[in-house]
Amino acid sequence: MVVKTRSVLTALAWSSAILLLFFFPSMVSSDYWVTVFINIIINILLAASLRTIMLVGHISLGHVGFMAMGAYCSALLVMKAGFPFAAAFFCAGLLPATIAFMIGYPFLRVKGVYFAILTLLTGQIIRLVAYSWADLTGGQLGLIGIPAVGGFESTLDYFYLYAGIVTIGLAVLSLLERSELGR
């Protein structure tokens, strides 16, 4: 009976969170607050990915660098190579995943605080490359003039795009944790 009550409460909490996620921003009239909510949901996915790494028994301090790499990859493909948003979005996931896969095997052989130091070093290297390669990344000013996604006119449209992506990402992470591979 306790397990059934807990699962009902969990389902109710998730349903409430999803409803709040999708309906609250439309009640806010300021683009500033919608942008704040966009940053919150992006960081929720980042925190959830950190939780997944911690379930393996490691602490990663550099996975933000891979997020930055994906963001720069997507923006540069759209700006300089003329890719459509969907293709750039897909490639933006492939590039950091490929690099993480290549360095993952030797990194995962290291345990404890040494793993955390290696991941922190990796994140800092990615940050320094982005700051130093000003011709490509805009340096410390970042990229200016990233074109809008076709059909998206308001900040609220972007919020719903990111909310959908983050919801799918959280569902995939949850399924991964509960799968045989996750165990």
N, C-alpha and C positions, 0 to 999 in steps of 0.2 A: 504493500500500500504506500509505503514511503517512497519507493522508487517511482511509482506511477505519479504521485503528487509532484515529485521533483521534476519529472519529465514534462508534466503539464505546465509547471511554473517556468521551466526553461523555454518551452515553446511560446508561452505567453510573453516572456521577456524579449525573446528574439523578434516576435511579431510586433511588439510595441516599439522596439528599436528601429525596425525597418519602416514602420509607419511614420515615426518621428523623423527618420532620415529623409524620407521622400516628401513629407508634407510640410514640415516646419520651415524650410527655406522659402517656400512660396508665400508664407505669411510674413516674412521679413521684407521690408520695402527697400532696404539699403544694399547696394551692390557690395559694399565693404563687408557686411556680415555674411553675405553669401560666399565671398572669397575666403573669409575666415573658416566657414564650414567646409569649403573645398580643401583647404589646407589640413583641417582636422581629419577628414575622411582619408586623405592620402596618407597621413601619418598613422592612422589606425591600421591600414594595410602594412605599413612599414613595421609597426610594433608587432603585428600578428606574425609577420615573417620572422622577426627576431624570436618570438616564442617557439616557432617551429624549429629553429636552429637550436634553441636551448633544450628542447625535448630530446635531441640527440646527445646532449651532455656537454655541449660546447657553448661558449659565450663569444658572440661575434660583435666586434666594435667597429667594423668597417663596411657593413653591408649598405650603408648610405652611399658609399662611393659607387656601388653598382647601380643604385637608383639614379645617381647623377649621370653615369655613363649612358644609361638608357634614355634619359631625358635629352641629353645632348645629341645622341644618335638620332632620335626621332625628329628633333627640331632641325638638325643639319640635313637630314634626308629630305625633309619637306622644303627647306629654304634653298639649299644649294643643288640638290640632285633632282628636284621636281617630283618627288614621290607623292602619291596620294596619301592622305592621312592613315588609312587602314593599313597600307603596306609599310609605312614608316613605323606605325605602332607595333606591328608584328616584328619587324627587324629590331626595334628598340628593345624587345625582350630577348631576341636571339643573341645579340652581341654580348651583353653582360652574362647571359647564361653560358655561352661558349667559353668566355674567359674564366668564369667561375668554375666551370667543369675542368678546364685545363689546370688551374692552380689548386683545385679542390683535393685532388688525390694526395699531393705532397703535404698540403696543409692539414688534412685530416689525420695524418700520421703523427702530428704533434698534439700533445695533450695539455690540458689545463691552461695556465696563464700564458704559456708560450703561443697557444692557438689564438688567444685574444690579442696578443701583441702583434702577431702576423696579420690578423685581419685589420687591426687598427692601422698598421703600416700600409696595407693595401689601399684602404680608404684614403689615407693621406697622400699616397702616390697619385691616385686618381684625381684628387682635388688639386694637387700641385700641377699636374699635367694640364688640367683644365684652366687653371689660372695662368700658367706660363705660355700656353699655346694660344696666344691672343689672336693670331690671324685666323684660327679655326673657330675658337670658342668665344671670342670676345673678351677673354681674360677675366678680370675681376668685375667688369661691367656686365658680363653675360651676353647673350644673344639678343639683339634688338630687331624687331620687325618680323617675328614669327607669324606666318599667315594664319588666319582663323580657319577652323575646321568648317568645311562647306555646310551651309544650312544652320549654323549656330550663330545666333545674333545677340544673345544676352548671356550674362554671367550665370543666370539660372539654368540655361541650356547646358552649359559646361558642368554645372553642379550635378545635373542628372546624368550626364555622361560619366563623370568620375564616380558618382555614387553607384551606378550600374557596374562599372568595371571593378570597383572595390568590393561590392557585394559578391560578384562572381569569384574574385580572388579569395575572399574569405571562405566561400563555400568550397573552393578547390583545396585550400589549406586544411579545412575541417575534414573533408573527405580523405585527404592524404594522411592525416593523423590517425584516422579510424581504420585505415586500410592495413592489409598485411605488410605492405612496404613501410608504412608509418610505424608499425609496431616493431 
